[in-house]
Amino acid sequence: MALFRNVGFSDGMTVAFGVVQLVGGLLLLPARTTRLGAWIMLPTFVLATGVLLASSMIPFGAFSLLFVASAYLHASRWRSR
């Protein structure tokens, strides 16, 4: 929570952000909703990466770009059944 608080998030905003990530993650599990889940996760990963970089956590921010790329590739390549 402190990491997000340091960039201006309230505790409520941080919890809401976590709920969105949870929903996106759960949607990744069933094949029918995995593409939607990946599209939901993509902006949350971008935002989290931005928070890490804004907090001068450059190595973690750089590493988290892999999550951004993974979500994008998964969302753009997954075919609905």
Secondary structure, DSSP 8 states (H G I E B T S, - for coil): -HHHHTTT--HHHHHHHHHHHHHHHHHHSSTTTHHHHHHHHHHHHHHHHHHHHHTT-HHHHHHHHHHHHHHHHHHHH----
